[in-house]
Amino acid sequence: MKKTLVILSIFAITAISMSSCKKEYVCECTSNYAQSPPSNYSKIIYATKYEAKLECENTNETVFNTIMTCKLK
């Protein structure tokens, strides 16, 4: 009985420690248009750090001479 309890406890601790935590991350973006001053905005992403970084960096784009650069903070 004790052996089973110890094995289950070790398994539970391992499963909890290996699970990824989702948190709120802030993605800050700067938009530079050739004929106007730069504008900034940020958005909140609720995900793992890896997923948030991918989503934030995939926001980078260039459309009609506007360059949008985003970084995870």
N, CA, C and O atoms as a GROMACS GRO file, in nm:
protein
  292
    1MET      N    1   0.083  -0.120   0.000
    1MET     CA    2   0.000   0.000   0.000
    1MET      C    3   0.087   0.126   0.000
    1MET      O    4   0.063   0.219  -0.077
    2LYS      N    5   0.189   0.127   0.088
    2LYS     CA    6   0.278   0.244   0.095
    2LYS      C    7   0.354   0.262  -0.035
    2LYS      O    8   0.376   0.374  -0.081
    3LYS      N    9   0.396   0.149  -0.094
    3LYS     CA   10   0.471   0.155  -0.218
    3LYS      C   11   0.386   0.216  -0.330
    3LYS      O   12   0.435   0.296  -0.410
    4THR      N   13   0.260   0.178  -0.337
    4THR     CA   14   0.170   0.232  -0.438
    4THR      C   15   0.148   0.380  -0.418
    4THR      O   16   0.147   0.457  -0.514
    5LEU      N   17   0.132   0.422  -0.294
    5LEU     CA   18   0.112   0.563  -0.262
    5LEU      C   19   0.235   0.646  -0.300
    5LEU      O   20   0.221   0.756  -0.352
    6VAL      N   21   0.353   0.593  -0.274
    6VAL     CA   22   0.477   0.663  -0.309
    6VAL      C   23   0.488   0.676  -0.461
    6VAL      O   24   0.525   0.783  -0.511
    7ILE      N   25   0.458   0.569  -0.534
    7ILE     CA   26   0.468   0.572  -0.680
    7ILE      C   27   0.366   0.670  -0.739
    7ILE      O   28   0.399   0.746  -0.830
    8LEU      N   29   0.244   0.670  -0.687
    8LEU     CA   30   0.144   0.764  -0.734
    8LEU      C   31   0.182   0.908  -0.703
    8LEU      O   32   0.158   0.998  -0.784
    9SER      N   33   0.241   0.931  -0.587
    9SER     CA   34   0.285   1.066  -0.550
    9SER      C   35   0.395   1.115  -0.643
    9SER      O   36   0.392   1.230  -0.687
   10ILE      N   37   0.490   1.031  -0.673
   10ILE     CA   38   0.599   1.067  -0.763
   10ILE      C   39   0.544   1.096  -0.903
   10ILE      O   40   0.585   1.193  -0.967
   11PHE      N   41   0.452   1.014  -0.948
   11PHE     CA   42   0.390   1.036  -1.079
   11PHE      C   43   0.314   1.169  -1.083
   11PHE      O   44   0.324   1.243  -1.181
   12ALA      N   45   0.240   1.199  -0.979
   12ALA     CA   46   0.162   1.324  -0.973
   12ALA      C   47   0.254   1.446  -0.972
   12ALA      O   48   0.229   1.543  -1.043
   13ILE      N   49   0.360   1.440  -0.894
   13ILE     CA   50   0.454   1.552  -0.887
   13ILE      C   51   0.523   1.572  -1.022
   13ILE      O   52   0.542   1.685  -1.066
   14THR      N   53   0.560   1.463  -1.087
   14THR     CA   54   0.624   1.472  -1.219
   14THR      C   55   0.527   1.530  -1.322
   14THR      O   56   0.566   1.615  -1.402
   15ALA      N   57   0.404   1.486  -1.320
   15ALA     CA   58   0.306   1.537  -1.417
   15ALA      C   59   0.279   1.685  -1.396
   15ALA      O   60   0.267   1.759  -1.494
   16ILE      N   61   0.269   1.728  -1.274
   16ILE     CA   62   0.245   1.870  -1.244
   16ILE      C   63   0.364   1.955  -1.286
   16ILE      O   64   0.346   2.062  -1.344
   17SER      N   65   0.484   1.910  -1.256
   17SER     CA   66   0.602   1.989  -1.288
   17SER      C   67   0.631   1.996  -1.437
   17SER      O   68   0.694   2.090  -1.483
   18MET      N   69   0.586   1.898  -1.514
   18MET     CA   70   0.612   1.896  -1.657
   18MET      C   71   0.503   1.967  -1.736
   18MET      O   72   0.521   1.993  -1.856
   19SER      N   73   0.392   1.999  -1.674
   19SER     CA   74   0.287   2.068  -1.747
   19SER      C   75   0.326   2.213  -1.767
   19SER      O   76   0.390   2.274  -1.680
   20SER      N   77   0.287   2.269  -1.880
   20SER     CA   78   0.322   2.407  -1.908
   20SER      C   79   0.218   2.500  -1.848
   20SER      O   80   0.098   2.471  -1.848
   21CYS      N   81   0.265   2.611  -1.797
   21CYS     CA   82   0.177   2.708  -1.733
   21CYS      C   83   0.138   2.816  -1.833
   21CYS      O   84   0.222   2.872  -1.903
   22LYS      N   85   0.009   2.843  -1.839
   22LYS     CA   86  -0.038   2.954  -1.922
   22LYS      C   87  -0.046   3.077  -1.836
   22LYS      O   88  -0.098   3.073  -1.724
   23LYS      N   89   0.005   3.186  -1.888
   23LYS     CA   90   0.006   3.313  -1.817
   23LYS      C   91  -0.032   3.423  -1.913
   23LYS      O   92  -0.049   3.400  -2.033
   24GLU      N   93  -0.046   3.542  -1.859
   24GLU     CA   94  -0.071   3.659  -1.943
   24GLU      C   95   0.062   3.721  -1.981
   24GLU      O   96   0.144   3.753  -1.894
   25TYR      N   97   0.083   3.738  -2.109
   25TYR     CA   98   0.204   3.803  -2.160
   25TYR      C   99   0.162   3.926  -2.239
   25TYR      O  100   0.054   3.928  -2.300
   26VAL      N  101   0.246   4.027  -2.238
   26VAL     CA  102   0.217   4.151  -2.310
   26VAL      C  103   0.302   4.156  -2.436
   26VAL      O  104   0.424   4.141  -2.432
   27CYS      N  105   0.234   4.178  -2.548
   27CYS     CA  106   0.300   4.193  -2.677
   27CYS      C  107   0.294   4.341  -2.713
   27CYS      O  108   0.185   4.396  -2.734
   28GLU      N  109   0.410   4.406  -2.720
   28GLU     CA  110   0.415   4.548  -2.753
   28GLU      C  111   0.454   4.565  -2.899
   28GLU      O  112   0.552   4.508  -2.946
   29CYS      N  113   0.374   4.645  -2.970
   29CYS     CA  114   0.396   4.665  -3.113
   29CYS      C  115   0.417   4.813  -3.144
   29CYS      O  116   0.356   4.901  -3.081
   30THR      N  117   0.503   4.839  -3.240
   30THR     CA  118   0.528   4.974  -3.288
   30THR      C  119   0.502   4.975  -3.437
   30THR      O  120   0.552   4.889  -3.511
   31SER      N  121   0.425   5.072  -3.481
   31SER     CA  122   0.391   5.085  -3.622
   31SER      C  123   0.455   5.212  -3.676
   31SER      O  124   0.432   5.320  -3.622
   32ASN      N  125   0.534   5.199  -3.779
   32ASN     CA  126   0.601   5.313  -3.841
   32ASN      C  127   0.548   5.333  -3.981
   32ASN      O  128   0.567   5.249  -4.069
   33TYR      N  129   0.480   5.443  -4.002
   33TYR     CA  130   0.431   5.480  -4.134
   33TYR      C  131   0.517   5.594  -4.185
   33TYR      O  132   0.550   5.685  -4.109
   34ALA      N  133   0.552   5.591  -4.309
   34ALA     CA  134   0.647   5.687  -4.366
   34ALA      C  135   0.602   5.832  -4.349
   34ALA      O  136   0.688   5.920  -4.339
   35GLN      N  137   0.473   5.860  -4.345
   35GLN     CA  138   0.425   5.998  -4.342
   35GLN      C  139   0.362   6.040  -4.209
   35GLN      O  140   0.297   6.144  -4.202
   36SER      N  141   0.379   5.961  -4.105
   36SER     CA  142   0.322   5.999  -3.975
   36SER      C  143   0.414   5.951  -3.863
   36SER      O  144   0.500   5.866  -3.886
   37PRO      N  145   0.397   6.005  -3.742
   37PRO     CA  146   0.482   5.961  -3.631
   37PRO      C  147   0.451   5.816  -3.594
   37PRO      O  148   0.342   5.767  -3.620
   38PRO      N  149   0.547   5.749  -3.532
   38PRO     CA  150   0.525   5.610  -3.493
   38PRO      C  151   0.411   5.598  -3.391
   38PRO      O  152   0.392   5.686  -3.307
   39SER      N  153   0.337   5.490  -3.399
   39SER     CA  154   0.232   5.465  -3.302
   39SER      C  155   0.260   5.332  -3.232
   39SER      O  156   0.314   5.239  -3.291
   40ASN      N  157   0.223   5.326  -3.107
   40ASN     CA  158   0.247   5.206  -3.025
   40ASN      C  159   0.115   5.149  -2.976
   40ASN      O  160   0.020   5.223  -2.951
   41TYR      N  161   0.111   5.020  -2.964
   41TYR     CA  162  -0.002   4.956  -2.898
   41TYR      C  163   0.046   4.824  -2.840
   41TYR      O  164   0.151   4.773  -2.877
   42SER      N  165  -0.031   4.771  -2.750
   42SER     CA  166   0.004   4.644  -2.690
   42SER      C  167  -0.120   4.558  -2.679
   42SER      O  168  -0.233   4.608  -2.675
   43LYS      N  169  -0.098   4.428  -2.675
   43LYS     CA  170  -0.208   4.336  -2.657
   43LYS      C  171  -0.166   4.229  -2.558
   43LYS      O  172  -0.047   4.198  -2.544
   44ILE      N  173  -0.264   4.174  -2.489
   44ILE     CA  174  -0.237   4.072  -2.388
   44ILE      C  175  -0.267   3.936  -2.451
   44ILE      O  176  -0.372   3.916  -2.512
   45ILE      N  177  -0.173   3.845  -2.433
   45ILE     CA  178  -0.187   3.710  -2.485
   45ILE      C  179  -0.186   3.614  -2.367
   45ILE      O  180  -0.095   3.617  -2.285
   46TYR      N  181  -0.287   3.529  -2.358
   46TYR     CA  182  -0.293   3.428  -2.252
   46TYR      C  183  -0.252   3.295  -2.313
   46TYR      O  184  -0.330   3.231  -2.383
   47ALA      N  185  -0.128   3.254  -2.285
   47ALA     CA  186  -0.075   3.131  -2.343
   47ALA      C  187   0.053   3.094  -2.270
   47ALA      O  188   0.093   3.160  -2.174
   48THR      N  189   0.117   2.986  -2.315
   48THR     CA  190   0.250   2.955  -2.262
   48THR      C  191   0.347   3.057  -2.320
   48THR      O  192   0.314   3.126  -2.417
   49LYS      N  193   0.464   3.067  -2.263
   49LYS     CA  194   0.560   3.167  -2.310
   49LYS      C  195   0.598   3.142  -2.456
   49LYS      O  196   0.608   3.237  -2.534
   50TYR      N  197   0.617   3.019  -2.492
   50TYR     CA  198   0.654   2.985  -2.630
   50TYR      C  199   0.543   3.023  -2.727
   50TYR      O  200   0.569   3.085  -2.830
   51GLU      N  201   0.418   2.986  -2.694
   51GLU     CA  202   0.305   3.020  -2.780
   51GLU      C  203   0.286   3.171  -2.792
   51GLU      O  204   0.256   3.222  -2.899
   52ALA      N  205   0.302   3.242  -2.679
   52ALA     CA  206   0.287   3.387  -2.680
   52ALA      C  207   0.393   3.453  -2.767
   52ALA      O  208   0.364   3.548  -2.840
   53LYS      N  209   0.515   3.403  -2.759
   53LYS     CA  210   0.623   3.459  -2.840
   53LYS      C  211   0.595   3.438  -2.989
   53LYS      O  212   0.614   3.529  -3.070
   54LEU      N  213   0.550   3.319  -3.025
   54LEU     CA  214   0.517   3.292  -3.165
   54LEU      C  215   0.404   3.382  -3.214
   54LEU      O  216   0.412   3.439  -3.323
   55GLU      N  217   0.299   3.394  -3.135
   55GLU     CA  218   0.186   3.477  -3.176
   55GLU      C  219   0.226   3.623  -3.189
   55GLU      O  220   0.184   3.691  -3.283
   56CYS      N  221   0.306   3.671  -3.096
   56CYS     CA  222   0.348   3.810  -3.098
   56CYS      C  223   0.438   3.837  -3.219
   56CYS      O  224   0.417   3.936  -3.290
   57GLU      N  225   0.534   3.753  -3.243
   57GLU     CA  226   0.627   3.774  -3.353
   57GLU      C  227   0.562   3.753  -3.489
   57GLU      O  228   0.608   3.808  -3.588
   58ASN      N  229   0.455   3.675  -3.494
   58ASN     CA  230   0.384   3.656  -3.621
   58ASN      C  231   0.301   3.778  -3.657
   58ASN      O  232   0.246   3.785  -3.767
   59THR      N  233   0.290   3.874  -3.566
   59THR     CA  234   0.217   3.997  -3.593
   59THR      C  235   0.302   4.093  -3.676
   59THR      O  236   0.249   4.184  -3.739
   60ASN      N  237   0.435   4.074  -3.677
   60ASN     CA  238   0.524   4.158  -3.756
   60ASN      C  239   0.486   4.151  -3.904
   60ASN      O  240   0.473   4.042  -3.960
   61GLU      N  241   0.469   4.266  -3.965
   61GLU     CA  242   0.434   4.268  -4.107
   61GLU      C  243   0.462   4.404  -4.168
   61GLU      O  244   0.482   4.503  -4.098
   62THR      N  245   0.462   4.408  -4.298
   62THR     CA  246   0.478   4.533  -4.373
   62THR      C  247   0.363   4.542  -4.473
   62THR      O  248   0.348   4.456  -4.560
   63VAL      N  249   0.281   4.647  -4.459
   63VAL     CA  250   0.167   4.667  -4.548
   63VAL      C  251   0.162   4.814  -4.586
   63VAL      O  252   0.160   4.900  -4.498
   64PHE      N  253   0.159   4.843  -4.713
   64PHE     CA  254   0.148   4.981  -4.764
   64PHE      C  255   0.246   5.076  -4.695
   64PHE      O  256   0.205   5.179  -4.641
   65ASN      N  257   0.373   5.042  -4.696
   65ASN     CA  258   0.481   5.124  -4.638
   65ASN      C  259   0.469   5.139  -4.486
   65ASN      O  260   0.534   5.226  -4.428
   66THR      N  261   0.388   5.058  -4.422
   66THR     CA  262   0.378   5.059  -4.276
   66THR      C  263   0.448   4.936  -4.223
   66THR      O  264   0.414   4.823  -4.260
   67ILE      N  265   0.545   4.958  -4.137
   67ILE     CA  266   0.620   4.846  -4.079
   67ILE      C  267   0.573   4.830  -3.935
   67ILE      O  268   0.583   4.923  -3.855
   68MET      N  269   0.521   4.712  -3.902
   68MET     CA  270   0.477   4.684  -3.766
   68MET      C  271   0.573   4.583  -3.704
   68MET      O  272   0.592   4.473  -3.756
   69THR      N  273   0.634   4.622  -3.592
   69THR     CA  274   0.729   4.537  -3.523
   69THR      C  275   0.675   4.509  -3.384
   69THR      O  276   0.641   4.602  -3.310
   70CYS      N  277   0.668   4.381  -3.348
   70CYS     CA  278   0.613   4.343  -3.217
   70CYS      C  279   0.714   4.258  -3.140
   70CYS      O  280   0.785   4.175  -3.197
   71LYS      N  281   0.720   4.281  -3.009
   71LYS     CA  282   0.808   4.207  -2.920
   71LYS      C  283   0.734   4.170  -2.794
   71LYS      O  284   0.651   4.246  -2.744
   72LEU      N  285   0.764   4.051  -2.742
   72LEU     CA  286   0.703   4.004  -2.618
   72LEU      C  287   0.775   4.064  -2.500
   72LEU      O  288   0.898   4.059  -2.492
   73LYS      N  289   0.701   4.121  -2.408
   73LYS     CA  290   0.760   4.182  -2.287
   73LYS      C  291   0.731   4.098  -2.166
   73LYS      O  292   0.772   4.132  -2.056
   0.00000   0.00000   0.00000
